[in-house]
Amino acid sequence: MTRKILTLFFFILFLTGYSQTVPLSNNAEVSIITIGTASPSYALYGHTGIRFTDISTNLDVVFNYGAFDFDTPNFMLRFVKGDLQYFVTSNTYADFEYSYRYENRSIYEQKLDLPIDKIRTLYTEINNSLTSDERFYTYKFIDKNCTTMVIDKVNEALGKKVIDFQKPQEKTYRSVLFPYANEQFFQQLGINIIFGTKVDQEASKLFLPLDLMQELKTITYNGKPLVKETTTVFEAQKENSGFNFFDSIYLLIVVLGIIVVLNNQKVISIYFIVLGLLGLFFSLIGLYSFHEEVLWNYNVLLFNPFYLVFLYFHNRNNIIKAKRVKWLILLMLVIYVIVVLNKVYFISVLPIIIANFILLLRIRIQSTN
């Protein structure tokens, strides 16, 4: 409870922030701050901030582009829809560092080798945005987040696209994201089944904090490395939680195995209802949400709304229509296997695919007896 209260306290500090109007001296410096990953979903991919220091004016401030207001009307609906407004905040570096140390998240700092006029331009632009409409932006998971906003601001101040991938990318967004949840099977599974075709595109956008940190090491500006100094401020101590059966594919296999072995009509019906409702949710959210990542979600071929239609006809003993819908579902299931066969999460959904095939074929056999 104490940990939650302190975390909330630091979050409120970030929201309040402050704006500095004192001009930067020639001693001012700018750094990209990268925060490591953590288990909670909000911390799964890390965080990026931008720090300005000036020993002549005692300035030491960090700007963050990842804040949002829980009191926003219809907060959850707007979050799901994708039009929730995020905004930039500022805070003292001391508070910033302490909060992430307390959360046991690694902190890395990369000082940029920029002319003082560029540092002043960058600082003025970000600082002025705290009190203007530019403070707000519509969050997009890949295209507009705390990392891309920092990249865009730096590139704008430099007058050209200095920070970007330095070599062609061969991975998809899905492949890039997948390892971040390797130790949390169900979170990893949930992320992959709610994402659609966009994350299967080539990862051409630099959007993750740790990728930005690595890329900055190879970037040059005015003929010299952009980063002049890299510091590990804090290295988090990983907690060795060990194997967790209840957050693994083995639990999924056991649960599905029980459903298949029991062969109980009520249990199977509940299972199909869950699949159908998930498929209906994926279909509707694709129509409702502005998040491009959830559009055209082919996982509805596995979590299929037609299971609900099948159950309707099957429970009304309309065997002819039930068979037609069942064969349609089986056809969709075959198509799904072809689509996801080369996807990084294929093994994760394989137990569901196998269970669905067995249950559907078994129902066919029982219907003909």
C-alpha positions as CSV (number, residue, x, y, z in Angstrom):
1,M,0.0,0.0,0.0
2,T,2.9,2.4,0.9
3,R,4.5,1.7,-2.5
4,K,1.3,2.5,-4.3
5,I,0.8,5.8,-2.4
6,L,4.4,6.9,-3.2
7,T,4.0,6.0,-6.8
8,L,0.8,8.0,-7.0
9,F,2.6,10.9,-5.3
10,F,5.4,10.9,-7.9
11,F,2.9,10.7,-10.7
12,I,1.1,13.8,-9.3
13,L,4.4,15.6,-9.1
14,F,5.0,14.9,-12.8
15,L,1.6,16.2,-13.7
16,T,2.1,19.5,-11.8
17,G,5.5,20.2,-13.2
18,Y,6.8,23.7,-13.7
19,S,8.0,26.0,-16.5
20,Q,11.4,27.7,-16.4
21,T,11.7,31.0,-18.2
22,V,15.4,31.8,-17.3
23,P,17.5,31.9,-20.5
24,L,20.1,29.1,-20.9
25,S,23.8,30.1,-20.5
26,N,26.6,28.8,-22.6
27,N,27.1,26.0,-20.1
28,A,23.7,24.3,-20.8
29,E,23.6,20.7,-21.8
30,V,20.9,18.4,-23.1
31,S,20.5,14.6,-22.6
32,I,18.2,11.8,-23.7
33,I,17.1,9.8,-20.7
34,T,16.1,6.2,-21.2
35,I,14.1,4.3,-18.5
36,G,14.3,0.5,-18.5
37,T,11.4,-1.9,-18.7
38,A,9.3,-3.4,-15.9
39,S,6.6,-6.0,-15.6
40,P,3.5,-3.8,-15.4
41,S,1.9,-3.2,-18.8
42,Y,2.4,0.6,-18.6
43,A,6.1,0.0,-18.1
44,L,6.6,-2.9,-20.4
45,Y,8.5,-1.0,-23.1
46,G,10.4,1.6,-21.1
47,H,10.2,5.3,-21.2
48,T,12.0,8.3,-22.8
49,G,12.6,11.7,-21.3
50,I,14.7,14.7,-22.3
51,R,16.9,16.5,-19.7
52,F,18.3,20.0,-19.7
53,T,21.0,21.1,-17.2
54,D,22.7,24.5,-16.7
55,I,25.1,24.9,-13.8
56,S,25.1,28.6,-14.3
57,T,21.4,28.9,-13.5
58,N,21.0,25.8,-11.4
59,L,18.6,24.4,-14.0
60,D,18.0,20.6,-14.0
61,V,14.7,19.6,-15.5
62,V,13.3,16.6,-17.3
63,F,10.4,16.8,-19.8
64,N,8.1,13.9,-20.3
65,Y,5.7,13.2,-23.2
66,G,3.8,10.4,-21.5
67,A,1.2,12.0,-19.2
68,F,-2.6,11.8,-19.3
69,D,-5.5,12.8,-17.1
70,F,-7.5,10.0,-15.4
71,D,-10.3,12.6,-14.8
72,T,-10.9,13.0,-18.6
73,P,-14.6,12.4,-19.3
74,N,-15.2,8.9,-20.7
75,F,-11.6,8.1,-20.0
76,M,-11.7,4.4,-20.8
77,L,-13.8,4.8,-23.9
78,R,-11.5,7.5,-25.3
79,F,-8.4,5.4,-24.4
80,V,-9.8,2.5,-26.4
81,K,-11.0,4.7,-29.2
82,G,-7.6,6.3,-29.6
83,D,-8.4,10.0,-29.2
84,L,-7.2,10.4,-25.6
85,Q,-5.0,13.5,-25.2
86,Y,-1.6,13.0,-23.8
87,F,0.6,15.9,-22.8
88,V,4.1,17.0,-21.9
89,T,5.1,17.6,-18.3
90,S,8.2,18.8,-16.6
91,N,9.8,18.1,-13.3
92,T,13.1,18.3,-11.4
93,Y,15.6,15.7,-12.4
94,A,16.1,14.7,-8.8
95,D,12.4,13.7,-8.4
96,F,12.4,12.0,-11.8
97,E,15.4,9.9,-11.0
98,Y,14.2,9.0,-7.5
99,S,10.8,7.8,-8.7
100,Y,12.4,5.4,-11.2
101,R,15.0,4.1,-8.7
102,Y,12.1,3.5,-6.3
103,E,10.3,1.4,-9.0
104,N,13.6,-0.5,-9.6
105,R,13.9,0.6,-13.3
106,S,17.2,1.2,-15.0
107,I,18.1,4.8,-15.9
108,Y,20.5,5.6,-18.7
109,E,21.7,9.1,-19.8
110,Q,23.1,10.1,-23.2
111,K,24.5,13.6,-23.4
112,L,24.1,15.1,-26.9
113,D,27.0,17.0,-28.5
114,L,25.0,19.9,-29.9
115,P,25.9,23.6,-30.4
116,I,24.5,25.9,-27.7
117,D,22.1,27.6,-30.2
118,K,20.5,24.3,-31.0
119,I,20.2,23.4,-27.3
120,R,18.5,26.8,-26.7
121,T,16.1,26.3,-29.6
122,L,15.2,22.9,-28.4
123,Y,14.7,24.0,-24.8
124,T,12.6,27.0,-25.8
125,E,10.4,25.0,-28.0
126,I,9.7,22.3,-25.4
127,N,9.4,24.7,-22.5
128,N,7.0,27.0,-24.3
129,S,4.8,24.1,-25.2
130,L,4.0,23.6,-21.5
131,T,1.8,26.7,-21.6
132,S,0.3,26.4,-25.1
133,D,-1.9,24.0,-27.1
134,E,1.2,22.2,-28.3
135,R,1.4,20.7,-24.9
136,F,-1.2,18.1,-26.0
137,Y,-1.0,15.4,-28.6
138,T,-3.1,12.4,-29.6
139,Y,-1.2,9.3,-28.5
140,K,-0.5,6.5,-31.0
141,F,1.3,3.4,-29.9
142,I,3.8,3.3,-32.7
143,D,3.5,6.6,-34.5
144,K,3.3,9.1,-31.6
145,N,4.5,8.3,-28.1
146,C,7.0,9.5,-25.5
147,T,9.9,8.4,-27.7
148,T,8.8,9.6,-31.1
149,M,7.9,13.0,-29.6
150,V,11.4,13.5,-28.3
151,I,12.9,12.4,-31.6
152,D,10.7,14.8,-33.5
153,K,11.5,17.7,-31.2
154,V,15.2,17.1,-31.5
155,N,15.1,16.7,-35.3
156,E,13.0,19.9,-35.6
157,A,15.5,21.9,-33.6
158,L,18.4,20.5,-35.8
159,G,16.5,21.4,-38.9
160,K,16.7,17.9,-40.4
161,K,16.1,14.2,-39.7
162,V,19.2,13.4,-37.8
163,I,17.8,10.8,-35.4
164,D,16.4,7.8,-37.4
165,F,17.3,4.2,-38.1
166,Q,20.8,4.1,-39.7
167,K,20.2,0.8,-41.5
168,P,17.3,-1.0,-43.2
169,Q,15.1,-2.9,-40.7
170,E,14.4,-6.5,-41.4
171,K,12.0,-7.2,-38.5
172,T,8.3,-6.5,-38.2
173,Y,6.9,-4.4,-35.4
174,R,5.4,-7.6,-33.9
175,S,8.8,-9.3,-33.9
176,V,10.4,-6.2,-32.2
177,L,7.7,-6.1,-29.5
178,F,7.4,-9.8,-28.8
179,P,10.5,-10.3,-26.6
180,Y,9.5,-7.5,-24.2
181,A,6.9,-9.8,-22.6
182,N,8.8,-13.1,-22.7
183,E,8.4,-13.7,-19.0
184,Q,4.7,-12.9,-19.0
185,F,3.0,-15.4,-21.3
186,F,-0.6,-14.2,-20.9
187,Q,0.3,-10.5,-21.4
188,Q,2.3,-11.5,-24.4
189,L,-0.5,-13.5,-25.8
190,G,-3.1,-10.7,-25.1
191,I,-0.9,-8.2,-26.9
192,N,-0.5,-10.3,-30.0
193,I,-4.2,-11.3,-30.4
194,I,-5.4,-7.8,-30.0
195,F,-3.0,-6.4,-32.7
196,G,-3.8,-6.5,-36.4
197,T,-1.9,-6.3,-39.6
198,K,-0.1,-3.0,-38.9
199,V,2.3,-4.6,-36.5
200,D,3.2,-7.1,-39.2
201,Q,4.7,-4.3,-41.3
202,E,8.4,-3.7,-41.5
203,A,9.5,-1.8,-38.4
204,S,10.5,1.4,-40.2
205,K,9.6,3.7,-37.3
206,L,12.0,4.3,-34.4
207,F,9.5,4.2,-31.5
208,L,10.8,2.2,-28.6
209,P,13.0,3.8,-25.8
210,L,15.7,1.1,-25.8
211,D,15.9,1.0,-29.6
212,L,16.4,4.8,-29.6
213,M,19.2,4.5,-27.0
214,Q,21.0,1.9,-29.2
215,E,20.5,3.9,-32.3
216,L,21.9,7.1,-30.8
217,K,25.2,5.3,-30.3
218,T,25.6,5.1,-34.1
219,I,24.3,8.5,-35.2
220,T,26.6,11.4,-36.2
221,Y,25.9,15.1,-36.5
222,N,28.3,17.7,-38.1
223,G,30.8,14.9,-38.7
224,K,31.1,13.6,-35.1
225,P,29.1,11.3,-32.8
226,L,25.8,12.8,-31.7
227,V,26.3,11.3,-28.2
228,K,29.3,12.6,-26.4
229,E,28.8,10.8,-23.1
230,T,26.8,7.8,-22.0
231,T,26.1,7.1,-18.3
232,T,24.4,4.3,-16.5
233,V,22.7,6.3,-13.7
234,F,21.0,3.3,-12.2
235,E,21.1,-0.4,-13.1
236,A,18.0,-2.2,-11.9
237,Q,18.3,-5.4,-10.0
238,K,16.2,-8.0,-11.7
239,E,14.1,-10.1,-9.4
240,N,14.5,-13.8,-10.1
241,S,10.9,-14.8,-9.8
242,G,11.5,-18.2,-11.3
243,F,9.1,-20.3,-13.4
244,N,5.5,-19.4,-12.9
245,F,3.2,-22.2,-14.0
246,F,0.1,-19.9,-13.7
247,D,1.6,-17.5,-16.2
248,S,2.8,-19.9,-18.8
249,I,1.7,-21.8,-21.9
250,Y,1.4,-24.9,-19.8
251,L,-1.5,-23.6,-17.9
252,L,-3.3,-22.8,-21.2
253,I,-2.5,-26.4,-22.4
254,V,-3.9,-27.9,-19.2
255,V,-7.1,-25.9,-19.2
256,L,-7.7,-26.6,-22.9
257,G,-6.8,-30.3,-22.3
258,I,-9.4,-30.5,-19.5
259,I,-12.1,-29.0,-21.8
260,V,-11.2,-31.5,-24.6
261,V,-11.0,-34.6,-22.3
262,L,-14.2,-33.7,-20.3
263,N,-16.2,-33.4,-23.5
264,N,-19.0,-31.8,-21.5
265,Q,-21.5,-30.0,-23.7
266,K,-22.0,-27.1,-21.2
267,V,-18.3,-26.6,-20.7
268,I,-17.7,-26.6,-24.5
269,S,-20.6,-24.2,-25.0
270,I,-19.1,-21.8,-22.4
271,Y,-15.7,-22.1,-24.1
272,F,-17.2,-21.3,-27.5
273,I,-19.2,-18.3,-26.1
274,V,-15.9,-16.9,-24.7
275,L,-14.2,-17.3,-28.1
276,G,-17.2,-15.7,-29.9
277,L,-17.4,-12.8,-27.5
278,L,-13.7,-12.1,-27.9
279,G,-14.0,-12.2,-31.6
280,L,-17.0,-9.9,-31.5
281,F,-15.0,-7.5,-29.3
282,F,-12.0,-7.6,-31.8
283,S,-14.4,-6.9,-34.7
284,L,-16.2,-4.0,-33.0
285,I,-13.0,-2.4,-31.7
286,G,-11.7,-2.4,-35.2
287,L,-14.7,-0.3,-36.3
288,Y,-14.7,1.9,-33.3
289,S,-11.0,2.6,-32.5
290,F,-8.6,5.1,-34.2
291,H,-5.7,2.9,-33.2
292,E,-4.3,1.5,-36.4
293,E,-2.6,-1.3,-34.5
294,V,-6.0,-3.0,-33.8
295,L,-7.5,-2.6,-37.3
296,W,-7.8,-5.6,-39.7
297,N,-7.3,-8.1,-36.9
298,Y,-7.1,-11.6,-38.5
299,N,-7.2,-13.1,-35.0
300,V,-11.0,-13.0,-35.4
301,L,-10.5,-16.1,-37.5
302,L,-9.5,-17.9,-34.3
303,F,-11.6,-16.1,-31.8
304,N,-14.5,-16.2,-34.2
305,P,-17.9,-14.5,-33.7
306,F,-19.5,-17.3,-35.7
307,Y,-19.1,-19.6,-32.7
308,L,-22.1,-17.7,-31.3
309,V,-24.1,-18.3,-34.5
310,F,-23.1,-22.0,-34.4
311,L,-24.2,-22.4,-30.8
312,Y,-27.5,-20.8,-31.6
313,F,-28.3,-23.2,-34.4
314,H,-26.8,-26.2,-32.6
315,N,-28.9,-25.6,-29.5
316,R,-32.0,-25.2,-31.6
317,N,-31.3,-28.6,-33.2
318,N,-31.0,-26.9,-36.6
319,I,-28.4,-29.4,-37.7
320,I,-28.2,-28.3,-41.3
321,K,-27.4,-24.7,-40.6
322,A,-25.2,-25.6,-37.6
323,K,-23.1,-27.8,-39.9
324,R,-22.8,-25.0,-42.5
325,V,-21.6,-22.6,-39.9
326,K,-19.3,-25.2,-38.4
327,W,-17.6,-25.9,-41.7
328,L,-17.3,-22.1,-42.3
329,I,-15.5,-21.8,-38.9
330,L,-13.2,-24.8,-39.8
331,L,-12.4,-23.1,-43.1
332,M,-11.6,-19.9,-41.3
333,L,-9.5,-21.8,-38.9
334,V,-7.4,-23.3,-41.7
335,I,-7.0,-19.9,-43.2
336,Y,-5.9,-18.6,-39.8
337,V,-3.2,-21.3,-39.5
338,I,-1.8,-20.4,-42.9
339,V,-1.8,-16.7,-42.0
340,V,0.0,-17.1,-38.6
341,L,2.3,-20.0,-39.5
342,N,5.2,-17.7,-39.9
343,K,4.2,-15.3,-37.1
344,V,6.4,-15.0,-34.0
345,Y,3.4,-15.9,-31.7
346,F,2.3,-19.0,-33.6
347,I,3.3,-21.4,-30.8
348,S,1.4,-19.3,-28.2
349,V,-1.9,-19.8,-30.1
350,L,-1.2,-23.4,-31.3
351,P,-2.9,-25.0,-28.2
352,I,-6.1,-23.0,-29.0
353,I,-6.0,-23.9,-32.6
354,I,-5.6,-27.6,-31.9
355,A,-8.4,-27.6,-29.2
356,N,-10.8,-25.8,-31.6
357,F,-10.2,-28.3,-34.3
358,I,-10.8,-31.3,-32.0
359,L,-13.9,-29.8,-30.4
360,L,-15.5,-28.8,-33.8
361,L,-14.8,-32.2,-35.4
362,R,-16.0,-34.0,-32.4
363,I,-19.3,-32.1,-32.5
364,R,-19.7,-33.1,-36.2
365,I,-19.3,-36.8,-35.3
366,Q,-21.8,-36.5,-32.5
367,S,-24.3,-34.8,-34.7
368,T,-24.3,-37.7,-37.2
369,N,-24.8,-40.5,-34.6
